Amino acid sequence: MKKFKGIALGTLAGITIGAVSGILFAPQKGSKTRKQIKDKSHDYMNELKSNLDEFRNSIAVKFDSTKRDAEYLVGKGKAKYEETKRDLKNAASDFKHSVS
């Protein structure tokens, strides 16, 4: 997650710097340049939000899958424990009867 955050921020910063530099060095009116900067920043923010939502959803899917797998393994472990416990009780009972 930390690595993704760094990559996302670095990418966003690079794109923003490039876009702003390109717009600032283009020969246009200041009002038009400011509008372009504003529009581009909205576009980048929307794209970033979309990417973060997509990432969040993929993490949620992986978490749910891992949780289901863990619950399955816990259930399997409990069943094996109960089986072993029953077998030990039977073995102890059989031993007790064979000794008596």
KAGI-V346636 format. One record per residue. RES is the residue in one letter. PHI is phi in whole degrees, -180 to 180 (NA if undefined). PSI is psi in whole degrees, 0 to 359 (none if undefined). Layout:
{{RES & PHI & PSI} {RES & PHI & PSI}}
This chain:
{{M & NA & 317} {K & -64 & 320} {K & -65 & 316} {F & -61 & 317} {K & -61 & 317} {G & -65 & 318} {I & -65 & 315} {A & -62 & 314} {L & -66 & 320} {G & -64 & 318} {T & -64 & 313} {L & -61 & 317} {A & -63 & 316} {G & -63 & 316} {I & -64 & 316} {T & -63 & 314} {I & -62 & 316} {G & -64 & 316} {A & -66 & 314} {V & -64 & 318} {S & -61 & 315} {G & -63 & 319} {I & -71 & 318} {L & -67 & 328} {F & -90 & 357} {A & -81 & 138} {P & -80 & 95} {Q & -144 & 175} {K & -70 & 150} {G & -61 & 320} {S & -65 & 321} {K & -69 & 319} {T & -63 & 315} {R & -62 & 320} {K & -65 & 319} {Q & -64 & 318} {I & -61 & 315} {K & -62 & 314} {D & -63 & 316} {K & -65 & 319} {S & -64 & 322} {H & -65 & 318} {D & -61 & 315} {Y & -67 & 321} {M & -65 & 319} {N & -64 & 319} {E & -66 & 318} {L & -64 & 315} {K & -59 & 317} {S & -62 & 315} {N & -64 & 320} {L & -67 & 321} {D & -63 & 317} {E & -62 & 316} {F & -64 & 315} {R & -59 & 317} {N & -65 & 320} {S & -67 & 323} {I & -66 & 318} {A & -62 & 319} {V & -64 & 315} {K & -64 & 321} {F & -63 & 313} {D & -61 & 318} {S & -63 & 315} {T & -65 & 320} {K & -63 & 316} {R & -62 & 317} {D & -62 & 318} {A & -65 & 317} {E & -62 & 321} {Y & -63 & 314} {L & -66 & 321} {V & -63 & 316} {G & -61 & 318} {K & -64 & 318} {G & -65 & 319} {K & -64 & 317} {A & -63 & 317} {K & -65 & 320} {Y & -61 & 312} {E & -63 & 320} {E & -63 & 314} {T & -65 & 318} {K & -61 & 315} {R & -64 & 316} {D & -62 & 319} {L & -66 & 320} {K & -63 & 317} {N & -65 & 318} {A & -65 & 319} {A & -65 & 318} {S & -65 & 315} {D & -62 & 317} {F & -63 & 317} {K & -61 & 318} {H & -71 & 328} {S & -74 & 331} {V & -78 & 326} {S & -73 & none}}
